[in-house]
Structures are given as structure tokens and as C-alpha cells.
Amino acid sequence: MTDPVEELEAEAPPATGTWRDVADVGTEEARVEWAEAARTVLIETAGTYRAVLLFKELAAEVQYRSGVRTKQPNHYWISDVLGRVSRECAARDEPLLSTLCVNAEGSVGPAYGDLVRELTGKDVADPDQEAAEQRLACYRRYDAVGLPADGGSPALAPRLSDSRSRARKAARLAKPVATCPTCMMALLPTGVCDTCD
């Protein structure tokens, strides 16, 4: 699998016409420009029901659209950019567009829970479920293509949903089965053996 940033650098110039390096622009200015580009990309993503972007896809796209690139791995800066987008969404009383961006496992990541606490003052037990509800609000706000007539429902990103389903199934299968000490048959939920009693 190739790196999206390397693919962009090998292609034609960025949307702005020329590449600028983050070292020349400055970290703060780069992140401001990336956040502006990220907001646009995330609004476009919200236009399709259940669509999400991977962090690395958003990182490559904001560099392409802003013309500001970095060789620094995206995990060093993408959370800051998404935080900026979220703060702007909160200031505009909009759903958090940053929830449309997930890691390779399909999760919004640990920083999201901290961001919700910062913006709302509440702790969330399951940041990914909270993000699913915010994503649904984004799809509704931006009239997503494919949004069901009933308004849709919150959903985890597909990869995370599959992973959680597998974990629940494994936990059920790993749970020991109570057996009768006399005949070794599985006991009923009542704890009474049908064979011996």
C-alpha cells in the first residue's frame, strides 16, 4: 500500500498551484490552513450517508488543497487540526464534523473524548458511540445522499462495528458453561439439571 502523501507529491502541483513546505509557512499558519481545508473536505464527506474518511486520507487531502505539505507523520498534527475544526463547529452550533474522520480501526481515537469534555463539559462513556450520533447529525445537516427518509440512525464506522461484533461473540464463546457435577450436562439457566432432577 502506498502513502497518500507520497502519491500526491508524485502528481501534478497541489490545488493552489505550488507546494509550500510547513517549515517555510510556520506550524501555526499551516495548521490554520489545514483546518480550513479540513472543514471543506469534511462537509463534502457529510454529503454522503455513512461516509467516513481515514486520518491519513484527510491529512493528504488537506495538504493537497492548501498546498502546504509536511513530511511529519500525520499522527503528530491531525488531532490538532480536527480539534480546530471541532471548536469552529461548536462556535457555530453545528454538529462536530471531526467525527467523520477515523483511524485505521474505525475509531475517532482517544483525543475525541477529551475534546467533547472540553467543548461540552461532559464525560462520555463511549467516545465512538458519541461520535456516531454526531456523524448522524452531520449527515442530516448537510442533506447526505442516501439518508433514509426516517432520518437514519447512528452507526459506528464499519471496521469498528465489525471489530466490536467479533469481540462480543468471542466473549460469549469464552464464557464457561455451567455443568451438572453428576452427569456433566449443561445446566439450564435456573441452575437445575434436567437429566438428574
N, CA, C and O of each residue as an XYZ file, in Angstrom:
788
protein
N       0.847     -1.173      0.000
C       0.000      0.000      0.000
C       0.895      1.239      0.000
O       1.863      1.311      0.756
N       0.573      2.195     -0.833
C       1.399      3.396     -0.925
C       0.887      4.476      0.007
O      -0.277      4.474      0.406
N       1.767      5.392      0.344
C       1.436      6.505      1.220
C       0.721      7.578      0.399
O       1.234      7.995     -0.639
N      -0.478      8.043      0.855
C      -1.222      9.056      0.090
C      -0.432     10.349     -0.110
O      -0.555     10.989     -1.154
N       0.376     10.739      0.875
C       1.163     11.966      0.743
C       2.203     11.811     -0.358
O       2.391     12.720     -1.166
N       2.883     10.664     -0.396
C       3.874     10.421     -1.450
C       3.211     10.399     -2.824
O       3.781     10.879     -3.804
N       1.995      9.834     -2.890
C       1.272      9.816     -4.163
C       0.979     11.238     -4.633
O       1.134     11.550     -5.814
N       0.553     12.102     -3.702
C       0.253     13.484     -4.070
C       1.498     14.211     -4.546
O       1.448     14.964     -5.519
N       2.619     13.989     -3.863
C       3.851     14.674     -4.246
C       4.334     14.236     -5.619
O       4.982     15.007     -6.326
N       4.021     13.001     -6.000
C       4.452     12.494     -7.296
C       3.558     13.010     -8.419
O       3.936     12.957     -9.589
N       2.361     13.513     -8.065
C       1.423     14.001     -9.062
C       1.707     15.455     -9.424
O       2.735     16.025     -9.058
N       0.774     16.020    -10.140
C       0.831     17.428    -10.533
C       0.823     18.312     -9.282
O       0.625     17.811     -8.176
N       1.033     19.598     -9.445
C       1.029     20.528     -8.309
C      -0.282     20.479     -7.539
O      -1.285     19.977     -8.047
N      -0.279     20.997     -6.314
C      -1.491     20.974     -5.487
C      -2.562     21.903     -6.046
O      -2.343     22.592     -7.042
N      -3.706     21.913     -5.402
C      -4.837     22.737     -5.840
C      -4.468     24.214     -5.908
O      -5.025     24.955     -6.719
N      -3.541     24.646     -5.069
C      -3.136     26.057     -5.046
C      -2.131     26.403     -6.144
O      -1.844     27.578     -6.372
N      -1.603     25.400     -6.817
C      -0.650     25.635     -7.900
C       0.794     25.343     -7.553
O       1.546     24.860     -8.399
N       1.194     25.626     -6.330
C       2.576     25.340     -5.925
C       2.600     24.797     -4.501
O       1.767     25.148     -3.665
N       3.564     23.944     -4.257
C       3.743     23.409     -2.911
C       4.519     24.400     -2.061
O       5.451     25.049     -2.535
N       4.125     24.507     -0.806
C       4.885     25.250      0.197
C       5.181     24.283      1.320
O       4.344     23.445      1.655
N       6.342     24.384      1.898
C       6.701     23.495      3.000
C       6.285     24.123      4.318
O       6.346     25.342      4.480
N       5.862     23.294      5.255
C       5.432     23.789      6.554
C       6.543     24.577      7.249
O       6.260     25.507      8.005
N       7.796     24.216      7.002
C       8.920     24.938      7.615
C       8.986     26.381      7.125
O       9.424     27.265      7.860
N       8.556     26.623      5.896
C       8.566     27.979      5.344
C       7.331     28.782      5.777
O       7.409     29.996      5.962
N       6.209     28.103      5.933
C       4.951     28.756      6.280
C       4.852     29.002      7.784
O       4.344     30.032      8.225
N       5.336     28.055      8.548
C       5.212     28.098     10.004
C       4.140     27.127     10.453
O       3.116     26.964      9.789
N       4.379     26.489     11.575
C       3.466     25.460     12.066
C       2.064     26.001     12.307
O       1.084     25.387     11.885
N       1.957     27.125     12.970
C       0.628     27.681     13.292
C      -0.146     28.024     12.020
O      -1.315     27.660     11.890
N       0.490     28.714     11.095
C      -0.188     29.090      9.849
C      -0.582     27.845      9.056
O      -1.664     27.799      8.472
N       0.292     26.834      9.033
C      -0.018     25.596      8.321
C      -1.261     24.945      8.913
O      -2.146     24.508      8.178
N      -1.327     24.879     10.227
C      -2.470     24.227     10.866
C      -3.763     25.012     10.661
O      -4.838     24.424     10.543
N      -3.661     26.323     10.619
C      -4.838     27.146     10.317
C      -5.338     26.819      8.906
O      -6.532     26.605      8.696
N      -4.413     26.783      7.946
C      -4.800     26.475      6.561
C      -5.327     25.052      6.427
O      -6.293     24.808      5.704
N      -4.692     24.113      7.125
C      -5.158     22.730      7.078
C      -6.550     22.610      7.679
O      -7.381     21.861      7.165
N      -6.816     23.333      8.754
C      -8.139     23.272      9.392
C      -9.219     23.822      8.457
O     -10.319     23.275      8.385
N      -8.899     24.911      7.739
C      -9.861     25.458      6.774
C     -10.154     24.441      5.678
O     -11.308     24.227      5.306
N      -9.097     23.817      5.169
C      -9.274     22.802      4.126
C     -10.018     21.587      4.686
O     -10.869     21.013      4.007
N      -9.701     21.199      5.916
C     -10.346     20.034      6.530
C     -11.846     20.256      6.677
O     -12.637     19.348      6.422
N     -12.236     21.445      7.082
C     -13.668     21.744      7.232
C     -14.391     21.516      5.904
O     -15.452     20.893      5.870
N     -13.817     22.019      4.821
C     -14.422     21.853      3.497
C     -14.514     20.379      3.120
O     -15.557     19.918      2.655
N     -13.430     19.643      3.318
C     -13.408     18.215      2.981
C     -14.442     17.454      3.813
O     -15.143     16.587      3.290
N     -14.536     17.771      5.091
C     -15.465     17.060      5.966
C     -16.920     17.393      5.641
O     -17.790     16.531      5.764
N     -17.191     18.625      5.231
C     -18.554     18.967      4.792
C     -18.898     18.161      3.539
O     -20.018     17.668      3.405
N     -17.955     18.030      2.638
C     -18.178     17.202      1.434
C     -18.438     15.752      1.833
O     -19.318     15.102      1.268
N     -17.683     15.247      2.797
C     -17.860     13.870      3.271
C     -19.235     13.699      3.892
O     -19.876     12.666      3.697
N     -19.700     14.700      4.642
C     -21.017     14.647      5.282
C     -22.143     14.584      4.257
O     -23.282     14.280      4.613
N     -21.848     14.861      3.015
C     -22.845     14.824      1.952
C     -23.210     13.426      1.496
O     -24.078     13.261      0.639
N     -22.560     12.414      2.056
C     -22.881     11.022      1.721
C     -23.140     10.256      3.014
O     -22.265     10.167      3.876
N     -24.334      9.710      3.142
C     -24.729      8.991      4.352
C     -23.767      7.849      4.662
O     -23.447      7.029      3.801
N     -23.320      7.819      5.899
C     -22.412      6.820      6.467
C     -20.983      6.909      5.930
O     -20.182      6.008      6.177
N     -20.650      7.968      5.206
C     -19.281      8.129      4.713
C     -18.368      8.570      5.853
O     -18.767      9.357      6.711
N     -17.153      8.060      5.853
C     -16.107      8.491      6.775
C     -14.794      8.547      6.001
O     -14.650      7.935      4.943
N     -13.850      9.291      6.549
C     -12.504      9.370      5.983
C     -11.514      8.831      6.998
O     -11.724      8.959      8.204
N     -10.450      8.235      6.521
C      -9.357      7.855      7.411
C      -8.499      9.083      7.692
O      -8.409      9.987      6.862
N      -7.870      9.112      8.864
C      -6.981     10.228      9.206
C      -5.972     10.481      8.090
O      -5.746     11.627      7.699
N      -5.364      9.404      7.578
C      -4.324      9.590      6.557
C      -4.910     10.149      5.258
O      -4.230     10.893      4.552
N      -6.153      9.806      4.934
C      -6.790     10.361      3.740
C      -7.048     11.854      3.913
O      -6.806     12.642      2.999
N      -7.539     12.239      5.089
C      -7.781     13.659      5.346
C      -6.461     14.423      5.350
O      -6.381     15.523      4.803
N      -5.432     13.852      5.959
C      -4.122     14.511      6.011
C      -3.592     14.787      4.607
O      -3.094     15.878      4.329
N      -3.699     13.815      3.740
C      -3.228     14.003      2.363
C      -4.063     15.049      1.634
O      -3.525     15.883      0.905
N      -5.382     15.002      1.832
C      -6.264     15.921      1.114
C      -6.080     17.367      1.574
O      -6.096     18.279      0.747
N      -5.905     17.591      2.877
C      -5.735     18.978      3.334
C      -4.400     19.544      2.873
O      -4.290     20.742      2.613
N      -3.398     18.703      2.770
C      -2.122     19.176      2.239
C      -2.262     19.538      0.764
O      -1.747     20.561      0.314
N      -2.959     18.695      0.025
C      -3.169     18.955     -1.392
C      -3.962     20.247     -1.610
O      -3.589     21.076     -2.440
N      -5.055     20.413     -0.865
C      -5.912     21.583     -1.069
C      -5.274     22.886     -0.601
O      -5.486     23.937     -1.208
N      -4.500     22.821      0.469
C      -3.868     24.041      0.994
C      -2.552     24.341      0.287
O      -2.103     25.487      0.269
N      -1.938     23.324     -0.290
C      -0.618     23.488     -0.902
C       0.495     23.497      0.124
O       1.657     23.707     -0.226
N       0.164     23.274      1.382
C       1.170     23.228      2.455
C       1.396     21.772      2.816
O       0.472     21.067      3.219
N       2.634     21.332      2.668
C       2.923     19.927      2.936
C       3.956     19.785      4.040
O       4.705     20.707      4.362
N       3.956     18.596      4.596
C       4.918     18.253      5.633
C       5.300     16.796      5.481
O       4.522     15.981      4.986
N       6.494     16.486      5.907
C       6.923     15.087      5.931
C       6.695     14.487      7.309
O       6.922     13.296      7.520
N       6.245     15.314      8.246
C       5.960     14.837      9.590
C       4.755     13.900      9.529
O       3.752     14.240      8.901
N       4.827     12.732     10.162
C       3.682     11.814     10.152
C       2.418     12.497     10.676
O       2.471     13.307     11.602
N       1.291     12.158     10.070
C       0.050     12.865     10.397
C      -0.399     12.697     11.842
O      -1.130     13.544     12.356
N       0.018     11.627     12.509
C      -0.441     11.452     13.888
C       0.126     12.522     14.824
O      -0.341     12.660     15.955
N       1.112     13.269     14.374
C       1.656     14.360     15.181
C       0.814     15.632     15.086
O       0.882     16.479     15.977
N       0.024     15.778     14.025
C      -0.674     17.049     13.834
C      -2.152     16.952     13.489
O      -2.861     17.950     13.616
N      -2.649     15.800     13.060
C      -4.032     15.734     12.587
C      -5.048     15.949     13.715
O      -6.113     16.519     13.478
N      -4.735     15.504     14.934
C      -5.664     15.729     16.055
C      -5.838     17.217     16.339
O      -6.941     17.668     16.647
N      -4.747     17.980     16.235
C      -4.839     19.425     16.436
C      -5.727     20.056     15.363
O      -6.558     20.912     15.666
N      -5.552     19.640     14.132
C      -6.357     20.180     13.032
C      -7.831     19.839     13.243
O      -8.697     20.696     13.071
N      -8.118     18.591     13.616
C      -9.510     18.188     13.856
C     -10.088     18.914     15.065
O     -11.276     19.235     15.089
N      -9.256     19.173     16.063
C      -9.705     19.950     17.216
C     -10.113     21.357     16.819
O     -11.109     21.884     17.315
N      -9.348     21.963     15.933
C      -9.677     23.303     15.443
C     -11.010     23.296     14.694
O     -11.836     24.193     14.861
N     -11.200     22.278     13.875
C     -12.467     22.159     13.137
C     -13.619     21.998     14.126
O     -14.666     22.627     13.968
N     -13.431     21.165     15.139
C     -14.484     20.934     16.135
C     -14.815     22.198     16.913
O     -15.986     22.484     17.166
N     -13.799     22.952     17.290
C     -14.057     24.190     18.028
C     -14.848     25.179     17.171
O     -15.721     25.886     17.675
N     -14.541     25.222     15.884
C     -15.300     26.095     14.992
C     -16.741     25.602     14.869
O     -17.674     26.406     14.870
N     -16.925     24.291     14.763
C     -18.281     23.735     14.700
C     -19.062     24.090     15.962
O     -20.227     24.480     15.887
N     -18.419     23.955     17.122
C     -19.090     24.268     18.388
C     -19.455     25.757     18.438
O     -20.538     26.116     18.902
N     -18.566     26.608     17.969
C     -18.837     28.052     17.960
C     -20.003     28.391     17.041
O     -20.723     29.359     17.285
N     -20.196     27.599     15.984
C     -21.288     27.824     15.035
C     -22.556     27.046     15.427
O     -23.571     27.112     14.733
N     -22.485     26.318     16.534
C     -23.590     25.479     16.996
C     -23.945     24.426     15.941
O     -25.115     24.201     15.632
N     -22.908     23.791     15.401
C     -23.059     22.737     14.400
C     -22.623     21.405     15.009
O     -21.911     21.382     16.013
N     -23.052     20.294     14.399
C     -22.512     19.003     14.831
C     -21.014     18.945     14.504
O     -20.541     19.637     13.602
N     -20.288     18.126     15.235
C     -18.833     18.070     15.083
C     -18.418     17.297     13.833
O     -18.520     16.071     13.782
N     -17.960     18.018     12.853
C     -17.517     17.418     11.591
C     -16.327     16.478     11.780
O     -16.133     15.552     10.991
N     -15.542     16.711     12.810
C     -14.355     15.880     13.040
C     -14.711     14.415     13.246
O     -13.855     13.546     13.077
N     -15.960     14.122     13.610
C     -16.366     12.735     13.836
C     -16.419     11.932     12.540
O     -16.534     10.707     12.572
N     -16.338     12.609     11.415
C     -16.343     11.932     10.116
C     -14.966     11.386      9.759
O     -14.793     10.755      8.716
N     -13.996     11.627     10.620
C     -12.620     11.189     10.381
C     -12.246     10.154     11.437
O     -12.368     10.409     12.635
N     -11.789      8.987     10.988
C     -11.483      7.879     11.893
C     -10.103      7.300     11.597
O      -9.540      7.517     10.524
N      -9.573      6.561     12.562
C      -8.290      5.897     12.352
C      -8.492      4.589     11.592
O      -9.614      4.260     11.206
N      -7.421      3.851     11.380
C      -7.491      2.619     10.591
C      -8.418      1.576     11.211
O      -8.938      0.712     10.505
N      -8.629      1.650     12.529
C      -9.524      0.716     13.199
C     -10.982      1.173     13.142
O     -11.874      0.443     13.575
N     -11.232      2.363     12.617
C     -12.588      2.878     12.525
C     -13.006      3.694     13.737
O     -14.183      4.023     13.884
N     -12.064      4.024     14.603
C     -12.352      4.773     15.825
C     -11.970      6.238     15.660
O     -11.060      6.572     14.902
N     -12.681      7.114     16.383
C     -12.309      8.532     16.384
C     -11.055      8.766     17.217
O     -10.455      9.838     17.145
N     -10.657      7.784     17.996
C      -9.431      7.878     18.773
C      -9.646      8.468     20.154
O     -10.698      9.041     20.437
N      -8.656      8.329     21.003
C      -8.791      8.756     22.401
C      -8.908     10.268     22.583
O      -9.485     10.720     23.572
N      -8.383     11.044     21.668
C      -8.437     12.503     21.808
C      -9.866     13.031     21.697
O     -10.158     14.123     22.186
N     -10.749     12.281     21.067
C     -12.121     12.757     20.882
C     -12.846     12.927     22.210
O     -13.557     13.914     22.401
N     -12.679     11.988     23.125
C     -13.326     12.092     24.428
C     -12.886     13.351     25.172
O     -13.699     14.019     25.810
N     -11.590     13.670     25.084
C     -11.072     14.889     25.709
C     -11.679     16.131     25.057
O     -12.000     17.105     25.738
N     -11.830     16.088     23.745
C     -12.402     17.214     23.017
C     -13.863     17.453     23.419
O     -14.277     18.596     23.614
N     -14.633     16.380     23.540
C     -16.034     16.511     23.960
C     -16.090     17.118     25.360
O     -16.921     17.984     25.632
N     -15.208     16.663     26.242
C     -15.166     17.208     27.603
C     -14.845     18.697     27.567
O     -15.451     19.484     28.294
N     -13.894     19.083     26.725
C     -13.522     20.499     26.591
C     -14.693     21.334     26.073
O     -14.951     22.424     26.582
N     -15.395     20.830     25.071
C     -16.443     21.613     24.416
C     -17.777     21.608     25.162
O     -18.519     22.590     25.119
N     -18.081     20.499     25.848
C     -19.398     20.387     26.474
C     -19.349     20.268     27.991
O     -20.354     20.484     28.670
N     -18.189     19.927     28.515
C     -18.068     19.730     29.956
C     -18.545     18.366     30.422
O     -18.554     18.095     31.623
N     -18.941     17.501     29.495
C     -19.425     16.177     29.908
C     -18.432     15.086     29.509
O     -17.751     15.177     28.487
N     -18.373     14.061     30.345
C     -17.569     12.879     30.043
C     -18.446     11.907     29.266
O     -19.635     11.763     29.550
N     -17.857     11.254     28.298
C     -18.613     10.267     27.530
C     -18.037      8.891     27.813
O     -16.823      8.692     27.786
N     -18.921      7.950     28.084
C     -18.500      6.588     28.393
C     -17.917      5.902     27.158
O     -16.937      5.162     27.255
N     -18.518      6.149     26.010
C     -18.078      5.518     24.764
C     -17.915      6.605     23.697
O     -18.882      6.959     23.022
N     -16.695      7.135     23.544
C     -16.483      8.212     22.571
C     -16.912      7.842     21.151
O     -17.394      8.699     20.410
N     -16.743      6.587     20.768
C     -17.118      6.205     19.404
C     -18.627      6.204     19.204
O     -19.102      6.528     18.116
N     -19.386      5.847     20.227
C     -20.842      5.909     20.117
C     -21.303      7.369     20.064
O     -22.194      7.717     19.289
N     -20.695      8.212     20.890
C     -20.993      9.649     20.862
C     -20.683     10.213     19.471
O     -21.450     11.006     18.926
N     -19.558      9.796     18.913
C     -19.170     10.252     17.571
C     -20.170      9.778     16.523
O     -20.462     10.508     15.575
N     -20.699      8.569     16.680
C     -21.699      8.053     15.735
C     -22.937      8.942     15.731
O     -23.522      9.190     14.677
N     -23.335      9.418     16.901
C     -24.501     10.298     16.990
C     -24.200     11.661     16.351
O     -25.062     12.243     15.693
N     -22.988     12.161     16.545
C     -22.595     13.420     15.913
C     -22.507     13.268     14.395
O     -22.893     14.174     13.657
N     -21.999     12.122     13.926
C     -21.925     11.880     12.473
C     -23.314     11.918     11.866
O     -23.520     12.517     10.810
N     -24.281     11.270     12.541
C     -25.651     11.274     12.031
C     -26.172     12.702     11.931
O     -26.823     13.059     10.949
N     -25.887     13.518     12.940
C     -26.312     14.926     12.907
C     -25.650     15.657     11.732
O     -26.267     16.524     11.115
N     -24.408     15.311     11.427
C     -23.724     15.911     10.266
C     -24.419     15.510      8.977
O     -24.677     16.360      8.124
N     -24.728     14.220      8.822
C     -25.399     13.752      7.603
C     -26.739     14.459      7.421
O     -27.109     14.838      6.309
N     -27.454     14.630      8.518
C     -28.758     15.305      8.438
C     -28.585     16.776      8.082
O     -29.307     17.299      7.233
N     -27.634     17.443      8.723
C     -27.433     18.880      8.486
C     -27.048     19.161      7.031
O     -27.501     20.146      6.447
N     -26.221     18.303      6.451
C     -25.724     18.547      5.105
C     -26.462     17.724      4.052
O     -25.940     17.492      2.962
N     -27.690     17.278      4.386
C     -28.567     16.572      3.437
C     -27.831     15.486      2.659
O     -27.768     15.518      1.431
N     -27.289     14.546      3.380
C     -26.486     13.488      2.781
C     -27.267     12.678      1.754
O     -28.436     12.346      1.953
N     -26.601     12.374      0.669
C     -27.142     11.474     -0.336
C     -27.265     10.096      0.316
O     -26.325      9.620      0.954
N     -28.404      9.470      0.155
C     -28.617      8.140      0.717
C     -29.182      8.145      2.127
O     -29.401      7.085      2.714
N     -29.418      9.330      2.674
C     -30.010      9.426      4.012
C     -31.425      8.873      3.947
O     -32.230      9.352      3.148
N     -31.752      7.871      4.768
C     -33.096      7.298      4.730
C     -34.173      8.333      5.061
O     -33.904      9.321      5.744
N     -35.364      8.103      4.582
C     -36.486      9.024      4.808
C     -36.789      9.194      6.292
O     -37.283     10.239      6.714
N     -36.493      8.159      7.084
C     -36.757      8.250      8.527
C     -35.665      9.011      9.280
O     -35.728      9.128     10.504
N     -34.669      9.529      8.564
C     -33.606     10.306      9.198
C     -32.367      9.512      9.533
O     -31.387     10.082     10.012
N     -32.379      8.218      9.296
C     -31.207      7.396      9.547
C     -31.005      7.072     11.016
O     -31.823      7.424     11.867
N     -29.914      6.404     11.293
C     -29.596      6.026     12.665
C     -28.090      6.146     12.880
O     -27.312      6.031     11.933
N     -27.679      6.380     14.139
C     -26.252      6.467     14.411
C     -25.594      5.107     14.196
O     -26.175      4.072     14.525
N     -24.398      5.111     13.653
C     -23.694      3.852     13.408
C     -22.197      4.055     13.593
O     -21.643      5.090     13.223
N     -21.564      3.061     14.164
C     -20.113      3.066     14.253
C     -19.551      2.917     12.847
O     -20.236      2.424     11.951
N     -18.321      3.338     12.654
C     -17.658      3.120     11.369
C     -17.617      1.603     11.127
O     -17.459      0.840     12.079
N     -17.756      1.159      9.884
C     -17.872     -0.280      9.604
C     -16.777     -1.150     10.232
O     -17.076     -2.197     10.807
N     -15.541     -0.735     10.129
C     -14.453     -1.562     10.660
C     -14.562     -1.706     12.186
O     -14.348     -2.793     12.721
N     -14.891     -0.621     12.877
C     -15.033     -0.674     14.328
C     -16.252     -1.505     14.720
O     -16.199     -2.273     15.680
N     -17.327     -1.357     13.996
C     -18.532     -2.148     14.264
C     -18.234     -3.637     14.131
O     -18.621     -4.430     14.989
N     -17.547     -4.015     13.059
C     -17.181     -5.425     12.857
C     -16.284     -5.929     13.981
O     -16.468     -7.038     14.482
N     -15.325     -5.119     14.369
C     -14.395     -5.494     15.432
C     -15.131     -5.707     16.749
O     -14.872     -6.681     17.456
N     -16.046     -4.801     17.080
C     -16.806     -4.950     18.324
C     -17.717     -6.171     18.276
O     -17.893     -6.850     19.287
N     -18.290     -6.454     17.125
C     -19.144     -7.643     16.993
C     -18.334     -8.914     17.215
O     -18.788     -9.832     17.898
N     -17.139     -8.969     16.641
C     -16.269    -10.133     16.837
C     -15.877    -10.280     18.306
O     -15.840    -11.393     18.831
N     -15.588     -9.169     18.963
C     -15.195     -9.209     20.378
C     -16.353     -9.704     21.251
O     -16.141    -10.495     22.170
N     -17.587     -9.235     20.964
C     -18.748     -9.702     21.732
C     -18.958    -11.198     21.529
O     -19.234    -11.922     22.486
N     -18.829    -11.662     20.293
C     -19.011    -13.078     20.001
C     -17.954    -13.911     20.710
O     -18.265    -14.952     21.287
N     -16.711    -13.460     20.669
C     -15.627    -14.186     21.339
C     -15.863    -14.236     22.843
O     -15.589    -15.252     23.481
N     -16.368    -13.152     23.409
C     -16.640    -13.124     24.851
C     -17.753    -14.112     25.205
O     -17.679    -14.798     26.225
N     -18.776    -14.181     24.362
C     -19.861    -15.146     24.610
C     -19.337    -16.579     24.540
O     -19.688    -17.421     25.368
N     -18.495    -16.845     23.543
C     -17.967    -18.198     23.367
C     -16.982    -18.568     24.472
O     -16.849    -19.743     24.816
N     -16.303    -17.590     25.020
C     -15.313    -17.842     26.062
C     -15.947    -18.025     27.432
O     -15.304    -18.520     28.358
N     -17.203    -17.628     27.562
C     -17.889    -17.749     28.850
C     -18.078    -19.230     29.167
O     -18.616    -19.975     28.348
N     -17.634    -19.663     30.361
C     -17.771    -21.088     30.690
C     -19.241    -21.484     30.836
O     -20.072    -20.705     31.305
N     -19.527    -22.687     30.432
C     -20.883    -23.225     30.522
C     -20.995    -23.984     31.844
O     -20.178    -24.858     32.136
N     -21.997    -23.650     32.628
C     -22.225    -24.355     33.892
C     -22.696    -25.773     33.594
O     -23.612    -25.981     32.797
N     -22.060    -26.747     34.244
C     -22.429    -28.148     34.008
C     -22.814    -28.817     35.320
O     -22.409    -28.390     36.401
N     -23.592    -29.856     35.197
C     -24.018    -30.645     36.348
C     -22.814    -31.442     36.851
O     -22.140    -32.103     36.061
N     -22.539    -31.387     38.149
C     -21.387    -32.120     38.669
C     -21.574    -33.643     38.609
O     -20.597    -34.386     38.699
N     -22.797    -34.103     38.460
C     -23.058    -35.542     38.437
C     -22.950    -36.109     37.028
O     -22.214    -37.067     36.792
N     -23.698    -35.505     36.079
C     -23.744    -36.066     34.718
C     -22.954    -35.266     33.694
O     -22.793    -35.703     32.555
N     -22.460    -34.102     34.087
C     -21.655    -33.231     33.232
C     -22.422    -32.617     32.062
O     -21.812    -32.127     31.112
N     -23.732    -32.640     32.123
C     -24.563    -31.998     31.099
C     -24.680    -30.513     31.427
O     -24.569    -30.113     32.586
N     -24.903    -29.707     30.400
C     -25.067    -28.268     30.618
C     -26.322    -28.019     31.440
O     -27.367    -28.628     31.211
N     -26.196    -27.111     32.399
C     -27.323    -26.759     33.244
C     -28.207    -25.747     32.566
O     -27.749    -24.976     31.724
N     -29.480    -25.745     32.931
C     -30.410    -24.724     32.479
C     -30.029    -23.392     33.148
O     -29.270    -23.385     34.117
N     -30.545    -22.279     32.643
C     -30.269    -21.001     33.297
C     -30.707    -20.972     34.766
O     -30.194    -20.176     35.552
N     -31.630    -21.817     35.124
C     -32.078    -21.878     36.512
C     -31.049    -22.548     37.419
O     -31.125    -22.434     38.642
N     -30.078    -23.252     36.810
C     -29.067    -23.957     37.587
C     -29.488    -25.362     37.956
O     -28.786    -26.035     38.710
N     -30.618    -25.824     37.443
C     -31.144    -27.166     37.755
C     -30.852    -28.076     36.571
O     -31.021    -27.681     35.417
N     -30.417    -29.291     36.863
C     -30.112    -30.274     35.820
C     -31.385    -31.029     35.471
O     -32.005    -31.634     36.346
N     -31.779    -31.001     34.206
C     -32.966    -31.728     33.729
C     -32.730    -33.223     33.739
O     -33.683    -33.986     33.897
N     -31.509    -33.662     33.577
C     -31.199    -35.065     33.489
C     -31.238    -35.733     34.877
O     -31.777    -36.828     35.039
N     -30.668    -35.061     35.847
C     -30.559    -35.679     37.179
C     -31.760    -35.400     38.077
O     -32.059    -36.212     38.952
N     -32.440    -34.307     37.896
C     -33.560    -33.974     38.785
C     -34.891    -34.442     38.260
O     -35.918    -34.230     38.905
